[in-house]
Amino acid sequence: MNADPQREPDASPYDAEGRIDVPGAPGWRYLPIQPGDGDALDVTLAGPEDVQVTFTVPGFLSRGDELGEVARIVIRAWERMDRASGLGA
């Protein structure tokens, strides 16, 4: 499955900056995932308006579908916080 339906079937789903769409989270992309401390992975997401959110997961949580679930939870929490900050809460 390609992240961008406009790409050729054999083309990489990654863009020129090494980012890839977060499935189920329009406007959000993974930046390249980096090793963290010990056996952890540092995951950075780029969102609308140049927002960047970083979180760390244990290294055993490395499957794309698992990372996607955690990423969507982090995105929802960030969006909730962002909405609340706009209300003066």
C-alpha positions as CSV (number, residue, x, y, z in Angstrom):
1,M,0.0,0.0,0.0
2,N,1.4,3.4,-1.0
3,A,1.1,6.4,1.3
4,D,0.5,8.6,-1.7
5,P,-1.9,7.4,-4.4
6,Q,-0.2,9.7,-7.0
7,R,3.1,7.7,-6.7
8,E,4.1,5.0,-9.0
9,P,3.4,1.5,-7.7
10,D,7.1,0.7,-7.3
11,A,7.9,4.1,-5.8
12,S,8.9,4.4,-2.2
13,P,6.1,5.6,0.2
14,Y,8.7,7.9,1.8
15,D,9.0,11.5,0.6
16,A,12.3,13.3,-0.1
17,E,12.8,14.1,3.6
18,G,12.3,10.4,4.7
19,R,8.7,11.0,6.0
20,I,5.8,8.7,5.6
21,D,2.0,9.2,6.3
22,V,0.6,8.0,9.6
23,P,-2.4,5.8,8.4
24,G,-5.7,7.1,9.8
25,A,-4.3,10.5,10.7
26,P,-4.6,12.9,7.8
27,G,-2.0,15.6,7.7
28,W,0.4,13.7,10.0
29,R,3.7,12.0,8.9
30,Y,6.4,10.0,10.6
31,L,9.8,11.5,10.5
32,P,12.6,9.0,10.4
33,I,12.4,6.8,13.6
34,Q,15.6,6.9,15.6
35,P,17.0,4.5,18.2
36,G,16.5,5.8,21.8
37,D,18.1,5.0,25.1
38,G,18.6,1.3,25.6
39,D,16.2,-0.8,23.5
40,A,13.8,2.1,22.9
41,L,12.7,3.9,19.7
42,D,12.2,7.6,19.5
43,V,9.3,8.5,17.2
44,T,8.7,12.0,15.9
45,L,5.6,13.0,14.1
46,A,5.1,16.1,11.9
47,G,1.7,17.6,11.8
48,P,-0.2,20.6,10.4
49,E,1.4,24.0,10.8
50,D,4.9,22.6,11.4
51,V,3.9,20.9,14.7
52,Q,6.3,18.2,15.8
53,V,5.5,15.6,18.5
54,T,8.0,13.1,19.8
55,F,7.4,10.0,21.9
56,T,9.4,7.0,23.0
57,V,8.3,3.4,22.8
58,P,10.0,0.2,23.8
59,G,12.0,-1.5,21.0
60,F,9.7,-4.5,21.0
61,L,6.9,-2.3,19.8
62,S,8.4,-2.0,16.3
63,R,5.7,-3.3,13.9
64,G,4.1,-0.6,11.8
65,D,0.5,-1.4,12.9
66,E,1.5,-1.2,16.5
67,L,3.4,2.1,16.1
68,G,0.4,3.4,14.1
69,E,-1.9,2.7,17.0
70,V,0.4,4.5,19.5
71,A,0.9,7.4,17.1
72,R,-2.8,7.9,16.6
73,I,-3.3,8.0,20.4
74,V,-0.5,10.5,20.8
75,I,-2.0,12.6,17.9
76,R,-5.5,12.6,19.4
77,A,-4.1,13.6,22.8
78,W,-2.1,16.4,21.2
79,E,-5.1,17.6,19.2
80,R,-7.3,17.6,22.3
81,M,-4.7,19.6,24.2
82,D,-4.4,22.0,21.3
83,R,-8.2,22.5,21.1
84,A,-8.3,23.1,24.9
85,S,-5.5,25.6,24.9
86,G,-7.5,27.6,22.3
87,L,-10.4,27.8,24.7
88,G,-8.4,29.2,27.5
89,A,-8.8,26.0,29.5
